[in-house]
Amino acid sequence: MIHRSLLMYRGARYFWWALFLSISSVILYVTQGDTQPPNGGTWQGYVLGTVGALLIVWLALLGIRKRRYSSTTGTVQGWTSAHVYLGTALMLIATLHAGMQIGWNVHTLAYVLMLVVIISGLFGLYTYMSYPQSISKNREGGARSELFAELFELDRGARSVASRCAPDVAIAVDSGIERTTLGGGIYLQLFGRDDSFFVRGEGSPVRNADQQAVIDFVGARLPRAAKGTEAANLQQLIVLLCRRQAVLRRIRRDIRLHGWLKIWLYFHVPVTIALIVALIVHIVVTFFYW
């Protein structure tokens, strides 16, 4: 498993690094308090702040390292493992640097942005640990293109059978296929909302979320069907529509999982840039105006 090899890289080397750094930071923090309460202005606070700032800059370099394929400065896997463990340790180091003092100022802004970056990174780690396996299971080992190929085949079959049924059934099925929605904007992808419709008879379009409304419409015709060909066609059509419903569910789930797998980066990277800017302001204000 990729995530397991990431967290256990070289015997979880960077977990021990992060643990050592965290314990050292706590020891350094508790040595304060002889003349003033612990804060970022003592020499211990400056040391913790320097370590935290260097960690922030180094952690931000992971994106650059990933794109330098010929780099010899360690493996991407090693960098990512260190990124996870040292980034988590950074929360403790920065909190100790601040001396647990929080206020409405630029220093707190930098601290809050750091927490947001780390938490979003931990969410990203969770998605990479769990979602790829869920995606593979949902696809049953195949590709998304295979799901669409199956969907198109079911569409053709459903249209063919519906054309041999009553005109209102044919219209309902054809419109249900034409007005099926997949994907869409960010919200639709992440939450799998279905804005599908179908036309019932000569009326206005009716909501067809999860294709259930059109299946119910065709199913309601079955008890009134003449025995023989019409009933057989309706039964076959219901089977095809139910299979189509199942495939659409799998496609929407695939889109949703992929969306969550990617979306956190579109949040994580801009906030990281904002954090670096806030860190620079924090340092300048501390040394020149504080």
N, C-alpha and C positions, 0 to 999 in steps of 0.2 A: 504494500500500500504506500502511495506517494506521501500522504500526510504522516504516516508512521515513521518512514525513513527520514522525513523532514524533522520531526520532533526528536527522534532518537539519533540524529546525525552524530556519528563518531561517539557513540555512548552517551548521547545527550550532553556533549561537551559544553555547549553554551548555556545549558540550564545551570551547570555548576559555576560557570563564570557569573551568571546573573545572580545566583545565590550568594556567591562571595562578595559581589559588588553591593548587594542589598544589606548583608550583615555588616560590612565595613561602613556603609553609609549610616546605619543605625548607631553603631559605636561612635562614629564621628559626631552624630547629632547629639547624643547624650552627654558628650564632653562639654557642651555649652551650658550656660546658665549660672556661671560664677558671678558675673557682674551685670548681665542683662539676659532677658528671656531669649530662648533660641529664635533666631531670625536669619534672613539672608544677608545681613550686614556684618555678621561675625566672620572671622577667618574660616571657621568651619562651614558657615553658610556660603562663603565665596567658593570654597572647594567643591561643595555639593553642587552649586550653581554651574561651575565650570564643567564638572563632569556631566551634568545634565545637558548643558548646551552642546558639548562635543558629541554626546549621544544623539541628540536631535539631528545635528548636521550629518553624522555618519549614517543614521537610519534613513535619512532622506536620499542618500546616495544609492540605495538599493535599486531604484528605478534606472539609474545610469548604468550600474553594473550589469543589469539584466540585458542591456542592449549592446554591451561590449563583449562580443562573442570570443574575441581573441585575447581577452584579458587573462593574465596569469595571477591575479590577486585573489586567489581562492575560488572555489566553485560557487555557482549561483545557489545551489542547495545549502552550502555552508553559510553563505551570506543570509539566506532567508531564515535558516534556523536561528542564527544569531539575532536577526531582526525581530523574531517572535519573542525570544527570551529576554533580550536586553531592552526591547521596547516595553515589555511588561515591567521590568525592574525600574524603568524610567519613571513610572508613576510614583513609586515610593521615593526615589531620589529627589524628584521635583517637589513632592509634598514636604519632605524633610528640609529641603532648601528654603521653602517658603515659611518654615517654622509654624505650620498650621495656621498662618495668618492670611485671611482672605478679605479683600476689600474691593470697592468699585474703582479700579484703576487699570492701567495698561498691563501691570504685572499679572493681575488676576486674569486678564484677557488671554495672555500668553499661556497661563496655566490651564484655563478652560479649553482653549484650542488644542493643547497637548492631550488632554483627557479625551477630547472628541476624536482626535486622530488615532489614539491608541485603542479606544473602544471600537471604532470602525474597523481598525486592523484586526482586532480579535474576532469581529463578526466575519470579516473576510476569511480568516483562518477556519472558522466554523463552516463556512460555505464550501471551502476546498476540502474539508475533512468529510463532509457528509453528502454534498450535492452530486459530485461525479458518480458515485455509486447509485444514487437514486435515479440519475439520468440514464445510466446504463440499464438499470432494472426496468425503468419505464419503457425504454426502447426494445427491451428483450434482446439486448446485444447487437441490435442493428443500428442503422443511421436514421436521422430524421427524414432524409429523402425517401427511405423505404416506407415510412408512415404516410407521406404525401402520395406516393405511388399507390398504396393501398386505398387511400381516400379517393383518389381520382377514379380508380377502378370501381369502387362502390358507387360513386356518383353516376358513372355510366350505366351500371347495372340498375340502379334505382330509377333513373330516367327511362330506361328501356322498359322496365316492368310497369312503371306508372303510365306510360303511353298506351298500355293495353287496358288501363282501368278507366273509370268515369272521368270526364273532362275536369271536374273540380278537384279530383284527387291528383291528376296529372299537373294541374296548375299549382296546387299546394306543394307537391314534392319538388317541382322544378323551381319554384320561387324560393323554397326553403334552401335548396342547394345554392342558388344564385345569391341569396342574401345571408349566407353563412359568413360570419366574421372570424378572423384569426389574427392574433397579434394586435397591432395598433400602437398607440402611444405608450409611454412608460408605465402609466397606471394600469392600462389594460394588460400589458405584458406581465407585470409583477403580480397582479391579483387575479389574472385569468378571467376577467369579466367578459361575458358573452353578450354581444349586442345583436345577435341574429334575429331575423324576422322571417315570416312567410305570409303568403296571401291566401286567405280562406275564402273560397268562392269568389264573389264579386266585391267583397268588402275591402277595407283598408288593411294594410300590413299589420300582423299580430306578432307580438314578441315570441321568440322561439328559443329562449335560453336553453342551452344544453340539448337542443333539438327535440325536447320532450313534447312541445305543443303539436308539432307536425306528426309525431308518432301517435299521439293521442287522437288526432284528427283522423288519421288513416285507420287506427284501431276501432274508432267509433263506427266506421262504415262496415266493418266486418260482420256484425250481427245482422245487418240489413242486406248483405250481399246475396245474390242468387247463388244457389249451389252450383258447383262445377268450376268453370274457368275463372269467374270473377272472384270467388272466395279464395281460390288457389293463388291468384295474382296478388290479392291483398295480403295474404299470409306471407308470401315470398317478399313482398315489398316491406312489410313490417320487420322481417328478419334482416333485410339489407339496411333499413334505416337504423335499427338497433346496433348493428355492427358498425355503421358509420358513426353513430353517437359515441361508441367506445373508442374508435380511432381518434375522433376529434378531442375527446377527453385527454388522450395520451399526448396528442400534439400540443394542446394548451398547457399541459403539465410540463412538457419539454421546454416550451417557450418560457414558462414561468420560472423553472429551475435555472435555465440559462440566464434569465434576466437578473435574478438574485445573485448569481455567480459573478456577474459583471458589474452590476450597478454600484456596489460598494466602492469600487475603484474610482468611479466618476465623482464620488463624494470625498473619498480618502485623499486623493492627490491634490485637489484644490485647497482643502483645509490644511494639508501639510504645507503648501506654499504660504498660506495665510499665517500659519504657525511660525515659519521661518521669519517672515516679515515682522510679526509681533515680537519674536525673540530678539531681533536686531533692535527694535524700538525699546524693548525692556532693558537691554544692555546699555544702550546710549543714555536712556533716562537715568538708570542707576548710577552710572559713572560721572555724568555731567550735570544732572539736575536734582538728584535725590539727596 
